[in-house]
Amino acid sequence: MPPEEESEIVTALGELLETRGMTLVELSEIVGVSVVNLSILKNNRARAIRFSTLTAICRALDCTPGDLLRLDPET
């Protein structure tokens, strides 16, 4: 099996949390996703995200998927 390529999709989760004055722990409690999994997403190590999780995060942070995820070909 070939090695996985790094994704060019990155998240702005850290920036969104900072502007909202929210911590990963608080977000975890609101969306029902573990702090570990949110940290993986925040640090751009996630390989996938469920639409239900994406929806819950966007609702909690009052943002759109486009605010949370972006294409960064420099990665």
N, C-alpha and C positions, 0 to 999 in steps of 0.2 A: 504494500500500500504506500503511495507517495506521501511525503510529508505535507501537512496542511500549510497552505499559504496564509500569510497574515491578511486579515480583512482590511479593506480600505474604508470600512464603515467604523466611525468612532462616535463616542457619546459625549454629550455636554452635561452629563449628570452632575458632575462636581460643580460646574458653574451654575447650573440651575438650583442646586441645593443651597449654594452660597447666596445667591440673589434672593432666595425665598427665606433665608435664615433658618434652614432646616438641616437636621443631621441625618445620616444614614439610618440611625436607630429609629428616629421619628418616622422616616419614610417607610422603613420596614414594618413598623406597627400599623401604619395606615394601609399599606398595600398587601400585607400578609406574605411578604417575600423575605427570606432570611437576609440578615445583614451581610453574610458571606456572599450570597448570590448577588446582592446589590453592589457589593464591593467589586466583584468580578466584572460586572457590567460597567461600573464607574471607571475602572482601570483598563477598559478596552480589551479584556481577556475573554469575554463571552463569545461563544460561537453562534448562539441563537437566542432569540427572545420570543416568548409566546405573545400572541396578540392580546390575550387577557392581561398579561403582566404589563405590556406596553400601555394598554388602555388605563390600567390602574395607576401607573406611574404618571401618565399625562394628566389624569384627573387630579391626583394629589398635588402635582406641581403646577396645575393650571397652564399646561403647555400643549403643543401639538407634537406628533411623532417627528415632524421636521425640525422642531426646536431641540429635540432630544438626540436625534441621530443625524449624522451628516457624512457625506462622502469626502474622504481625505486621501487623495492619491499619493500624498507625501509619506504615508506610513509604510 
